[in-house]
Amino acid sequence: MGDRPTASCNSLRAPALNLCRAHSAGLSLLEEGDQKRNFHWRAIAGQWAPHRGGGTPREFGPCGTVLDRNAAQLLSHPELDFPYFGEVTPCVADGLLIPFYIAGEAVGTIWIIAHDGRRRFDAEDLRLMTNLATFAGTAYQMVLTLNATNKANQELQKTAAALQRFASIVESPEEAIISKNLDGVITSWNNGAERIFWLPAPKLADLSAPFPKQDARYPTCLCRRRGRPVTLPTIVPRFGEQPLFHIFDCVGCGFIDWIRQPTEARRMSEL
């Protein structure tokens, strides 16, 4: 999971501590950032709170065992099997780990810990923690869905803005935009083309002509007709002027000519 735990995940810490009378409680998550090689301690409350941000290896730790067996696990003094726990204080005298699910997939664990022998977890603690995990997983999934929706809306707004900018260019009276098929036949144009070429709309189609071999678009036509991929857009200078003639590949069906220079348009109409 690349997303950090939200308040919905953090909210399970206090109930876990209070209801189960634990000394520490937390959430361990697998994340895409390291290809799910490690569990990351993203939410911790109680005496282990300073260890927030730490974690354990996916293939060598108690959380990995929980996911491999897809079942809750009790543990005591894990440093006997996983030596790196010897450096984590206070020690784990007793612990209960529960699989944590998002959309039906186990992506981590929630856990409670007792740091001395006075507290032992039992079946009632298992019931409480299972219910907490189910609630937190559902809440987290809702937040992820909401975040995804918000992101999609933001992308949609960006796309709409880009289309609006493009539409303003297409309707610009200062620029001629003409589409042609692979045979050089003009299929559409904007109002700017009529003004720049000094021609009424019906006469613009008369400018249609096959692309000559020396035209930069000619090889593209051959490639497309033969089913070969073409990497475009291409900018082609015309008549020694500035490179203002833009050619775009349109999914193999033609080109879009974008002409800014009135003098260029006149020269083309005189050919």
Helices and strands as residue ranges (DSSP letters): H 7-10, H 13-19, E 24-30, G 32-34, E 38-46, G 49-51, E 55-57, H 62-69, E 73-75, G 78-80, G 83-87, E 94-102, E 105-114, H 123-170, E 176-181, E 186-189, H 191-197, H 201-204, G 205-207, H 217-225, E 234-236, E 245-249, E 254-259, H 262-270
